[in-house]
Every structure is written in structure tokens, then in C-alpha cells.
Amino acid sequence: MAAAYTESDQFHDARIHLSDLSGLEIRDCEVSGLKIVDCYGSGVYLGGDFERVVVNDVDVTAYVEAELDQLHPTRVLARDAASPDDYRAAWDAIETQWEATLVRARLLPEAALQERVDGEWSFVETQRHLLFAGDAWLGSSVLEERAPFHPLGFPAGGTPPDAITKLGLTIEATPTLDDVLAARSARMSTMRHTVDGLTEAELGRVCGRRPADNYPDREYVVRRCLKVVLKEEAEHHRYAVRDLAVLVAGEPTLEN
């Protein structure tokens, strides 16, 4: 069994030299200043939120971002939203793209929608995570609901077990897509109502609560909280359609 290291700092400022790192997976880690020099191999994959990426002395950051924006224009609407109309337009696009993607997903058997592709979240888990994101950033922070968290919500990796328990989440549950969508559709409707009535004054309002108790104690403004929801929706849709393509390819009758 491969070795696993969790919440470890033993690699901080380490130097790994003349070693076999084939198959190494680094997930949910802080990698600022990471250098891979004079190495060789194939099938190298890099994914995450990086401010600057240099490959063989060429800064490819702007190129990668431009390609992603062209392939997934909704992420531009989410990232650049500034006015109430911008937020409404971004949510319109998000609703439209998920409607089409769910039609495609429903062509797959339920087992495929529970399947993880290359260790990433399954399609159902992605829907559970977006449910949680809406509960936290909209239901808790912006709307200050009495009980914002649905038990099927799926928080980010690395969330402490005690925080999960306190939020009342049932991470170990295995709901069907329809189970999750019942709750997620209700949360999306709440977002629809919120952006429909959005004003400049509301965007600038300071929220009275954090997304959850384990989030940093800082000022949360409606503008930022709603933008987090938009960005989560746009980016996780990108991941979902990427993995759906793999799942569809594995179902011969669905390839066309």
C-alpha cells in the first residue's frame, strides 16, 4: 500500500534528489515556491489555484487562464461580477449550464454518477459540495438562516471531523442524485431570489455571520460571499463536465 501523509510539515523546504516519484499525488496542499527541476517523465498533471506557473522558464499562467476562460465562459462572468446586474447574469448562465449538464448526466446509470474519476469527487459528491457551498456562503453568511446546513452537504477536503459533526453533516451517506438535487434545487432557488432582488447597497453590506464556525474570524461582505457561490458553481461545473466526458466514454451507447 502506498504511503500516505496527512497534515504533515515534513516536506516543508525539503529537497528530494535522485528519487523515484512516479505516481506521486499531492492533493490539497500549500505548494508556494514548489520547484521541479531537471526532472523527466510523461503524463504530468497540474491542477489547482495558482497565482503564477512557470514551465521550462516560460510563464504559462496567462495562457492557461485564457484557455480556460474560452472553454468555460461562465467562469469569467462569475469572476468579474461587480454590479447587481452582473451577479444576475452570472447566475442565469450557471442555471442554464447546469440544466444542460444534468440532462446529460441522467443518461448515465446511477452507479456511474457515484464513481470517482482519477480520485476526484463523483458527480453526486460535486452536487453535495455545491449544496454545502450555498448553505455556508448564502444561507449562513448572507441570509443568517437559523439552520442553513443540509445534512447531505459535502465540505471541502481537510475540514476537521469535529467541525463536520457540529454542522450536522452526514459525510458517510450515499444519497442518489435525486436525493441531493431535491435539496440543491431549493438552495439554488434561494440564490435566484437573492440575486433577483440584489442592490448595490446589499452588495456592500457586512454579513453578521461567518460561513461556518471553522472559517476565519474576519469581515464577510455580501459581495464576496455571493461571488464565492458563483465561482464555486463555475469551477465545479468545469470539473464535472471533464469527468462526465470520461464516464460517457465508458458507456458505448452514450458516446454519440
C-alpha positions, 0 to 999 in steps of 0.5 A: 500500500502506498504511503500516505501523509496527512497534515504533515510539515515534513516536506516543508523546504525539503529537497528530494534528489535522485528519487523515484516519484512516479505516481506521486499525488499531492492533493490539497496542499500549500505548494508556494515556491514548489520547484521541479527541476531537471526532472523527466517523465510523461503524463504530468498533471497540474491542477489547482489555484495558482497565482503564477506557473512557470514551465521550462522558464516560460510563464504559462499562467496567462495562457492557461487562464485564457484557455480556460476562460474560452472553454468555460465562459461562465467562469469569467462572468462569475469572476468579474461580477461587480454590479447587481446586474452582473451577479444576475447574469452570472447566475442565469448562465450557471442555471442554464449550464447546469440544466444542460449538464444534468440532462446529460448526466441522467443518461448515465446509470446511477452507479456511474454518477457515484464513481470517482474519476482519477480520485476526484469527487463523483458527480453526486459528491460535486452536487453535495459540495455545491449544496454545502457551498450555498448553505455556508456562503448564502444561507449562513453568511448572507441570509443568517438562516437559523439552520442553513446546513443540509445534512447531505452537504459535502465540505471541502477536503481537510475540514476537521471531523469535529467541525463536520459533526457540529454542522450536522453533516452526514459525510458517510451517506450515499444519497442518489442524485435525486436525493441531493438535487431535491435539496440543491434545487431549493438552495439554488432557488434561494440564490435566484431570489437573492440575486433577483432582488440584489442592490448595490447597497446589499452588495456592500453590506457586512454579513453578521455571520461567518460561513461556518464556525471553522472559517476565519474570524474576519469581515464577510461582505455580501459581495464576496460571499455571493461571488464565492457561490458563483465561482464555486458553481463555475469551477465545479461545473468545469470539473464535472463536465471533464469527468462526465466526458470520461464516464460517457466514454465508458458507456458505448451507447452514450458516446454519440 
